[in-house]
Each structure stands twice: as structure tokens, then as C-alpha cells.
Amino acid sequence: KVVMDVGSGSGILAVWAAKAGAKRVYAVEYTDMAKHARKVVEANGVDHVVTVIQGAVEDVTIPVEDWEAFHLQTEEDAAATEECPADDDDDASISCKQQQSKVVDIIISEWMGYFLLRESMLDSVIRARDMFLKPKSGILLPSHATMLIAPIMNEDHHMVIEEYLEGMNDWNDYLVNAKKQYGVDMSILTEEYDKEQRDYYLKSSHYVQLDGDTVLAPPSVVKTLDLAVCTLEDAKGVDETEFSFDIESSGGGAEDEEINGFAGWFTVDFQSRTDEVGKQFGAKMTNPVHFSSSPEIGDTHWGQQAFYFPSAIPIQSNGKVKIDGTMEMIRSKENARLYNVKLQYTIGATAADGLNNVMDMVESVYKIP
């Protein structure tokens, strides 16, 4: 099989692919890590199989000498042998050359970022798929991805609030000292300083490693991706998606039960293709693998992203809380690899005596730093 590792980094996945029996591996890495990957590949004795290519995936070409040396073929044998139209027929020439480059059987990539999309390389994987993967039989690993959110109770929320308040107290002390010692009134900057602190502590998500018992309700799926067919438009974020959570008191009479915010995480699957073309022609994976960055799994590199409420929502003993709302994830205009998350929701609380209290709609926008 011909394998392409997108965003190869140190080259470890490319080395594994070669050791697993790939006849040719293209390790594509944009940064200078490509230099280190070449050393790793050579040190592990697979440089006769793995070629490290430094550059953006859209600028990569299959080495001409590989066609004969490794007997590369596309799914359409005729397309691999026919000459492409002259360059003056731009559209036909580009289409033909793209077809002749689709010689890759498997694309592997550790492309996932925090909450799946933050600083992810999904765009690059999609471009590599469209340029190099055999459209009928080729597979991507991972093959599918899912994003989820759930309400949480996490003590770190109080630390975040305290750090914000301490920062403002420090600022107020500074104002007094600046006026007293230097005769300068700096209070004109208070509003800007407060905004900066709020943006960092209260309007940004926080990287956390949660325990399973911090999750207060079954998670809600907010996005699914089939890597065989998803588009660059899909990589832009999450369309406005509804969620609904019912949270009950543990019933133990505890007085400090509360909801501190939402947490987001993802899962990925390594399985056979599920699109119509792929189900007919794609390779069948007999041992599918599921990976999750859920709190129930324990610590992972990705952890979870916590979106804390400005103030906790108490859960009365033997009471219930219902949260209905929507989540939207939007790519930042300033940096295409960063995202903002918009949450809109209403909160309804039911006390043990049956009395209901519905709060006004809450809208919060968080940066994922």
C-alpha cells in the first residue's frame, strides 16, 4: 500500500507505516521538523520506503521516479498512462494531473486539536485527500470524528473566578500606589484592564483534565465528520446546534452541588468507510478502533475545553435543572486556526417542592486560546 502521513512532525507515524509493510510512504511536514523526521526515518532503517517532503500539502507532488520504481497506479489505469492535455487547456490539464496524482491508498494523520478543531490540520487532510487519495478505495485514518459537550461540576471554576478577582484587586492597589507615590491617576485604564482580565479568565475556554464524575449529564453530539466526504466548509466550525440537558441532584442532601459550565471533547474512529462509494469499493477494516478524549477515559494529550459560567448554577437538594440551548463554533477572523464558541441557553430549575424557576436566555462567547 501507498501511505501519506499529513503533518508528519517527527515522522513516527510514517516509520510505523513502513514497519507495518507499506511499499511507499510520503511523510509531508510543513515546518523544519521535516529535517528531524528525515533523521528519525534514517535511524530506523526505513529511508528506502519513507520519503519526507517539506512543504504545504497543496504544493506537494509525487516524485516522478516513484511511478516506475514503486509501480504506482491510480484507480483508473488509463488516467495513469494517458498524456494530459496541453497547459493552455487549463481546466482539463489540472483535472487530468489531479487524477494522475491519486495513487495513495491510506492517509494517516494526527490532525486533531483541542476540542477537535482548534489548531487542527483538518484543512490540510481534506486537501491531501482530494489531491492524492484513491477516491473509491482509499481510506483515511482516523476515518470519523465526533464533537460532544456536557454540563460539568468542577472546583477549578472557583479558582478561575478568584484569580480574576485577585487580578482586579491588584489593579486597584496599583491605582492607589500610583496616585499616592507618583501623583499619576491611572484609573482611566481600568475599563480596558478589566476587559483584558475578563477576556482571559471569564470569556476564554480553559484546558482541563476532568474526572468522569464531574460530568453531570450524558453528552450531546454537536458535530460529526466523515473524513471520506467532509469538506473545507465543514472544517470552518460548528453550525448552530441544539442541545438539552436534564441534571438532577444526587439526592444525598449535599448543599454544594452546582453546575459550573460546559466541557467539550471529541472522539475519533478508525474504521471502514461508510459513504456509499466507500462501502462498495473501500478496504474493510476487521479490527476498528475507537479513541475518546472524554473525562471518563482519563488524562489525554487533548484533555477537554471548559466553558465556565460567570457564576455557578446551584442544584437544590432533590431538585432538577434543565438547560436548553444552542452551540455554535466559528473560525476566528484574525487566525484561521483558532475558534470562538457561542453558547445560548435558558436554565430552568425545579425545586423539591415542585416550584419552577426559569431564567432569562444567557448568551456567552468564548475564545479557545
Disulfide bonds with the S-S distance in Angstrom:
Cys84-Cys96 2.22
